[in-house]
């Protein structure tokens, strides 16, 4: 069953998306919360929030949207 993301979890994702990988965010959110957060759920939530990362392995740089 899918669990709703809390505002704290979304804020943690926004604050750390450009510093660490999705996998590391999932591990940390699992430690902080009372549920298992997967790398895939972090990736999907990041995409829904419009947060894009640079392509390539190990890159954590956040891409800026141009308007």
Secondary structure, DSSP 8 states (H G I E B T S, - for coil): ------HHHHHHHHHHTTTS-HHHHHHHHHHHSSS---HHHHHHHHHHTT-EE-SSTT---EE----
